[in-house]
C-alpha cells in the first residue's frame, strides 16, 4: 500500500567553492548580518522612543539608505540583504509567543548564512547556480524531485553547505507491520524497544572529550584576534561538527528503522531541560540527543504514515510493573532491574518501561478503535542474537539477549 503526500523537504549538500567563490560567500553572509543588525537596531531605537516598530517600514528605510551607507552590498545578490528582515520578523513573533528568547545581534563568524529565492537558484547534477557568482561544485545531486522553494548557503566549522527546500510529492510505502512498539530512551543504552531490542549509545562527545579539552585549552592561550587563535578555534569547531554528525547519523538511522518496521511508536514526553539540571548526568544526557530523536520521529512518522504517540510527562513508565500493573513509590537510578513486590516479576528496568509505553499506546489505540487486540502479557520475550541488519543502525548496532520473562 502506498500513499502520496505533498510536503516540503530540505536537503543539505556540502559545497566545494574555490577561493573567489568563498570570498563571495563571506561577503554575502556579511551583507545578511549587517542587514539583520540594522533592522534590530532600528527596532530597539523606535521602541525606546515609545513608538510601535514596524519591520516593513524599517526595511523600506534600509533600502533607501543602503546605497549610501552600504554601497558594497551591490556586489552580492539582493536576497542576502532582504531576507534578514523576514527572519527578524519571525524571531520577534517567536519571542512574543514565548517560543524563543529576545533576538540578539549577530556576530561575524557565528552561524554565517544567506538566502537565495527559488527563481534565482538553479541545480544541475552536482552543480548549483548562485546569482552573480555562477556554478558551484557540490558533493552530491539533489535527491528530491519537485519545485525548489528556496536555498540557504551557510558555513559550519569552516565548511560550506547549501540547504535546498523542495516542494515535492514523495511516495512512501506504508509500514506493513502493524506492530506497536514502546521506546524507552536512556543513557547507558540509547533506546530499549518493547520487543527486547537494545540500541547501544555511541556517546560521540564523551569519546572525543579529551581531545576537545586539549584543543580548547590550546585555543584559549592564543592572543585574541590573532590568526593562530582563529586557526585553533577552527579545529575546535571541526571536532564539534564531527560529534554532531555522528550523533545525527545514529539517530537518523534509528528513527528510520522504527518508522519502517513499526506502525505505532510510543515514547515518553521527557523534560530534557529539567534533566540537564542534574550536573552529574548532564553531559551524558546531552550526548544522547533526546530532543533530536523526538524531532526526527515527529516528521518521519508523517512521511511514512505511522501513528506517533507521546505519553503524559508524569506517566510512571519505570515505576509500573508491566506484569500486574502495580506502581512502586520510588525507584532509584542505580536499580537496573525492576523487582515487583506484588507479583515477584524480575525484569530489566528499561525493558519494563518500554513495555509499559507499548501498553499505553495500545490503550490509546483501543480508545479510538476497539478492534485492536489486547496486550499479551506473556509475550515478554527478548530477541535472541542480533536478528536485525546492523547496517541499519550503523555504529549504534543492535544487541539482544535470550532470556524470557513469564
N, C-alpha and C positions, 0 to 999 in steps of 0.2 A: 504494500500500500504506500503510495506516495502522495505528498501534499505540496502544493506550490504556494509559497508565501512571498510577499514583496516587502523588502526591508533594506535599510542602509547598512552596508558592511564596510569596514575600514581595513585596508591592507597596508602594513608598514614595510617599506623596502629600503634597504641601505643604498646610498648613492656613493659614487666614486668620482667626485669633481676634481678637475685639475686646479692648479693654483689660481688661475684667473677666475674660474667659476666659484672657487671657495671664497675669494675676495668679494665677489658679487653677493654671495650668500650672507657674508658677515655684514655687508653694507645694508642689505635688505632687513636683516634682523635688527640692525641699529635703527633703521627707519621705523620699524614696528615698535621698538622700545621707546623711542623719543615721542612718537605719536601717543602712545598709551600714557606715558608720564605727563605729557602736555594736557591730555584730557583729564587725568586725575588731579593735576594741579589746579586747573580751571574749576573743576567741580568743587574742590575744597575752598577755593577763593570765593566762589559765588555763595557757598554755604555760610562762610564766615560773615559775609555782607548781609545775611538774613534773607536771601532770596532762595527760591527753589531751583536747583540746577536742572538743565535740560541737555542731555547728551547730544541730541541732534543739533541744537544751537551751538554747542561747543565745537562740534565737528565742522559746522559752517564757518565759524570763526577761524578754526585751524586752516581750512582750505584757502581762506582769504589772506592768511598771513604766511603760509609755508614757503611761498616763493621768495619772500624777503628774509624770513628767519632761518629757513632750512632749504637753501637752493640746491643742495646736493641730493635731496630726495628724488629729484627727477632722473637720477641715474638708475634707479630701480623701478620695479613695477608698481603701479598705482595701488594695487590691493594691499601692499605691505604697509602703507600708512593710512588706509581707510578702515580695514577690518578691526584694528585695535579699539576703535570707538564702539563697535558692536560687542567686542569682548568685554569692554569696560561696563557697558550697559548690562550684560549678562552677569558680570561679577557683582554689581550692586543689587541686581534682582535676587541673586542667591543670598546676598548678605541680609537683605530685608526679610527674606523668608527664613532666616536663621539656618541656612544650609551651609554657610561658609563664613569665614572671617572677613573683616573690613579690607577692601583692596589696598595693596601697598605698591609703592613704586618699584619698577623693575630695575634690576642691576645688570650691568654689562657682563656677559659671560654666564648668566644664570638663566637657564631654560630659554635659550635663544630660539626663535621661530618666526616664520612669516607665512602669510596666507596667499593662495592663488585661487581665483574663481574658476569655475568649470569651463567657461568659454575661452579661457586663455591658456589652459593646461592641456597637454597632449601626451599620449602614450603610444609607443611603437616598439613592440618586443621588449627589450631591456633598456630602451632609451626613453627619456622623459623630457618633454618640451617645456622650458621655462621662458616666459616672455622677457624680452630684452637681453636674453642670455643665449638661448639655443638649446641643443640637445645635451643632456647629461646622462652619463652611463649609470646603470643601476645593477644590482646584484641578481635580480630575477624579474620575471614578467608579472604583470598584474593577473592574479588568479581569478578575479571576479569579472563576469561579463555583465555589462549594463551601462547605464548613463553615469558618467563621472559627476559627482555633486560638487566636490571641492578637493583641494590638495593643500597640505601644510608641510613645509620643509622645516625641519628642526635639527638642532645639534644636541647630541648627547654623548658625553665622555669623549669629546673631540671627534666623533663620527657624525656623518650627515645622513639623515633619513628623510624620506617623503612618506607622508601618511595620506593615502588616497581614499576618499569616501565614495562609495559606488552605490547607486540605487539599482538593485538587481532583483531578479526573480530566480531564486535558487531552489532546486528540488532536493529535498532531504527525505530519505527513506525513513518512515516512521518505525520506531523500535517494535519489533515483532514480539520480543519477550515482554510479557505483561507483568513481570515481577515487580514487587515493591521492595525497595532497599532503604535501610536506615544507615546513615553515615555519621559516625562519631569521630570528630577531629581531636587530635591530641598532640602532645609534644614528643613523647617517646616514639610513637608511631603516628605518621601524618594522618592516616584515616583507617578506621576499622569498619568494615561493612557487616551488615547483619547476617550475611550468609557465611561469615567466617574469614573472608579475605582480608588481609592486612597489607597496607601500603606503608613501607618504612619511610621515615623522614630523611631527606637528603641533607638538610642543615648546611646550605652553602655558605652562610655567613660565618658560622662557628668554624667551619673547615678552613676559612681564609682569614680568620680573625687575627692571628699572629702576624701574618704578612701585612694586613691592613693597618694594624697598630704601628708597625715599623715604618711604613710609608708615611703615615700621618705625623709621626714624630719627626721624621726627616723633613717633611714639608713645613712643619711649624718652626723649624730652626732657620729657614731661609729668610732672607730680607724681604719684607713686604713690598710688593710691587715689582720685584726683580723677575728676570726671565727664569732663573733657577727655581723660584717658588712656583711660578706658573707651570713649569715642566713637572715639578713634584706633585702639584695638585692634579695635573692631568693623569698621572699614574694612579693616584688615589681614585679618581673618577672612573678609570677603566676597571679597577677592581670592583667598585660598586656596580658598574654596568654588568660585569661578568656574573656577580651574585644575583642581580635582578633577573638576568636572562635564564640562569639555571632554575631559579625558583619558579619563574613563569612557565618554563618548559615543562617542569614536573606537574604543576597544577593544571596546565593546559591539557596534557595527555591524560591525567586522571579524570578531569571533568568530561572530556570527550568520551572516555571509556564508560563512564557512568551513564551518560546520555544515550550512548549507542547500545547499551546492554540492559538497561532497566527503564521501564515505562514511568514509574513513580519514584521520585527521590525525596527523601526526608532528611533534613538537617536541623540543627539547633540554631536558635537566634542568639548567638554568642555576643556578649558585651565585651568586645575586644578592647576598647579604650579603658574599661574598668579592669580588665585582666592585666593590662600593661602597667598598672599601678603597683603590681607586685614586682619589685625590682629584682627579686631572685629569679623570676621566670620571664621577665620582660624580653630579654634577648631571644630566648628560645621561642616565645610566642610570636614575636615579630618575624623571626626567621622562617616560620612555617607559612605565613601569608594567608591567614584565615579569611581576611576581608577579600583578597583577590580570588580565593576559592569560591566564595559565595557570589561574587560579581560575575565570574565566568559561568557558573552554573545557571544564574538567572537568565543570561541571554542565550546560552546554548540550549537550555530546555525549551525556549521558544522556537529556536531553529529546528530542533529535532522533534518537536511536538510532545515533549514529556510533561508530566504533571510534577510540579516542584512545590513541595510543602515545607514551610518553616514553622517549627513548633513555637509555643509561647516561651518567652525568655526564662520564666520560672518553672518550666516543666522539669520535674525531678528525674531525668533520664538515668542518671548514675546511681541515685539512691533507691530506685524502684526495682524490685525483683521481677525479672522478666518471666518467671515461672508462675508465681502465685499473686503478684501484684502488690505485695507488702512494701511499705515505704520506710526506709531507715531514717532515724532522726539526724544522724551525722555520718559522714564518710570521709575519712582523712585521705589526703592526696597520696600518702605513702602506701595506702592499702590498694594493691594492684589486683586483688581478687575480691569479688563480691561474694560474701557468705551470708546467705539468708537465714535469719534466726527463726523464721516462721516455718519454712518448708525444708530447710537444710541444703538447698542447692548451692553449689560452689561453681563459680564461673568467672572468667576474666572480666574485669570491671568495664573495659572498653567495649567488649562484645555485648555485655549485658545492656549497656547504654544504647548501642546500635540496634539491638533487638527491640528495646522499648521505643525507639524512634520509629522503627518499622511498624510496630503495633499501633502507634499514634497515627501514622499515615493510613493504615488500614481502617482505623476507626473513623477518620475524616472521610475516606472514600465511601465507607458504608453509610455515612450520614447523607451522602449525595446519591449513591446507588446501592440499594440494599442487596443486590445480586452478588456483591463482592464476597468471596469466600472468607470465613473467619480464619483467625490465626491458628496455625497448627503448633501448639506449644511444645510438641515432642520433637519438632524438626530443628533443634538447636545443634546443628552439626557443623564442625569446622571442615573446610575443604582439605582434601588430602593432597599433599605435594603442591608443586606450582602448576596449577591447571590452566593458567592464562598466559598467553604470549607476553613475555617480559618486555618486548619492544614497545608494547602499547604504553607502558608507563616509564620507559627509559630508565634513568638512574634510580627512580623510586622503587621499581621492582614490585613483585607481589609475593609475600611469604604466607604460608599457611601451616597449620598443624593438624594432627589427626586424632583429636580427642573428641568424644561425643558426650554431650550432657543430656541426660534424660530427666 
